[in-house]
Amino acid sequence: MAQTVLLSIIFLLSLAESFGQEYPFMNPSLPWNERVNDLISRLTLEEMVLQLARGGVKQNGPAPPIPRLGVKPYSWNTECLRGDVQAPGWATSFPQALGLAATFSHQLVSRVANATATEVRAKHNYFISVENYDDHTGLSCFSPVINIMRHPLWGRNQETYGEDPYLSGVLATAFVSGLQGDHPRYIKTNAGCKHFDAHGGPENVPVSRFSFDAQVLERDMQMTFLPQFHACVQAGTYSIMCSYNRVNGVPACANKRLLTDILRSEWGFEGYVVSDEGAIEFIMEQHNYTSSFLETAVEAVKAGCNLELSINLADNVFMKVQDAVMIGNITKETLKERLYPLFYTRMRLGEFDPPQMNPYSYLDLRSVQSQDHRDLAVEASIKSFVLLKNIKEILPLNLEGIRGKKLGVIGPFADDPKSLFGDYEPYPDPQYITTPKGGMAILPVQVSYAAGCSDAQCEKYSPAEIKGLVQSVDITIVCLGTGISIESEGMDRLDLSLPGHQADLLEDAVSAAAGHPVILLLFNAGPLDISWAKNSNGVHAILECFFPAQAAGVAIAKMLIGADGVSPAGRLPATWPAGMEQVPPMENYTMQGRTYRYYGNQVPLYPFGYGLSYTRFQYSELVIVRSSLSICEILKLSLQVKNSGSRVGEEVVQVYMSWSDASVPVPDRQLVGTERVNVPVGNSVKVSFSVLPMQRAVWTDLWMLEPGNFLIYVGGQQPFQQTRAPSNILQASFTVHGTALPLSTC
């Protein structure tokens, strides 16, 4: 081992020597901080300002070269939500983020992120070889989105990991580690968690996101809106994006409390903060918080913003930083502090080292849309599907039983590739895209197709077309939903209804089917009011597909017939309200009545964590290692989960905790552990969890650990739900003794 390390050091030193650079910042044998500081010390004021001002979008990017130092241009503006988004050329398109959240699998999310990073790096290597530094050619990802899905009508719900801060934090951690990789010296790409903070609608209804002021109670801020960002920082993200909105009167990108006091001082974040696109301009133009670009620049830089992402402005706000320095409103030392993480990030990406030292430099376009990545896209889609209904276990369809049968695929999502991707979609080679209709074509059935309406709005509907087809087939697959024309960035929904005449289409199909199987597939992010379908005996199964992207058709076909042992194990990452009476106003930021954690006595249509399987699970032997804990002690527990059905399957084990006697308001219950496990038929698997002290901490005016009694619920779903899976839920209690202590003392 020692010999290997010695040889590695000799190799690095020889490379550095052969690299022949005259500047210390180009010397890979020096410590990172020395190199970064050396580079910054060589920049003129004008050069420093340009590096801060060029975050991207056309004229606002890339960060310009510094030819006299051999520094190349760099594009900061890259999107990696679930694939390489909007970069020239094809890319593997994985399921939209909310679908990935429904997998409840941190392992899968990490694999998707790593595959995404591989393609981003491979294409970047090509782009720099041809000197293309345009938008979306760099390595710095504006991903993941970890805002809480706090309102069912928010247009950007699809980009999130759902409504739970703990699950969002677990998946954010996985995505960050997957994007950045595990090399000891270099990162493959760098993550950027967004949008910080208290950003979860409105987009445009009833007011614009660009001017919205989120009035947030401090307890909600600490217990709902901050935890997943803290997890992201702990995971080592290199970047955070500040959001458009104000938080209690102060624009997020000029909010010193958020960007310095919490992010850096409390959490120890050492990366860079980039503004959402145009957010710094909007401090003045939309929020009227400042009166000039100069004043705005001073506020944002002093608050802790490092990089401006402008809306195609060359003469943007941060170009006024030079004037601010000249008149003494910003010091040169502050400027250097803001520059440091930008160049540190570029160094850790390998930009200033000999390419031979960096294994990621060898990735090329053969990595893009590889067979492994296409297979992963299929796997991720399958694992994201949530089975909401399955009367008399009509699914999976028996392959031999349907052979030669007539199968109808209907609805606006049945054969429209564009509708299956959602927002921020990577563009795959069309040959790798399969629609539901295309997926059914691989089964041994006769496939017929009718859209019924031309798009998701379904304003013009042809009942005769639908009824005629359904009457002629043995099985009907109905494909309904929303798509980006209904819900997306900049577009909130007005209600929970199926758009246009989609509900009519479904009812007509059920009527025409006259008892023959009708299977409803849903393509959406925000919850839909499908109470009629849930309660109708004529709708035999409902499968929530979210936006599965390129692999939609193949994944659906495999799911419907249970191919290769496939069994649904996706679980809803957000509560589905039973009607608009359960939907609070979008602009009200209190958590009361929102998400499963604060839903109160309302009965939802479908609860968070819900989903059915093709097999059955039985829970037993819940063991609390120590049921009496000291104030700072970790709770350890284990259980057995048995597959008591007839098919192999995965189960999402969920652990919830509730407080019995907290001194302040707390959630009704809180997810504190989850694991997706494969359980062979007839076998049991032992699953263990550790619940950390911070997971039972409460916010008073600081994070406190309190003595008292707590309840634990373990199963494949939430406790106390009217709509539930057939598996059982185990319950236990534990006690924490001692005196209350600040969490920070543990």
Disulfide bonds with the S-S distance in Angstrom:
Cys80-Cys141 2.05
Cys193-Cys232 1.74
Cys242-Cys253 2.11
Cys453-Cys458 2.20
Cys632-Cys746 1.82
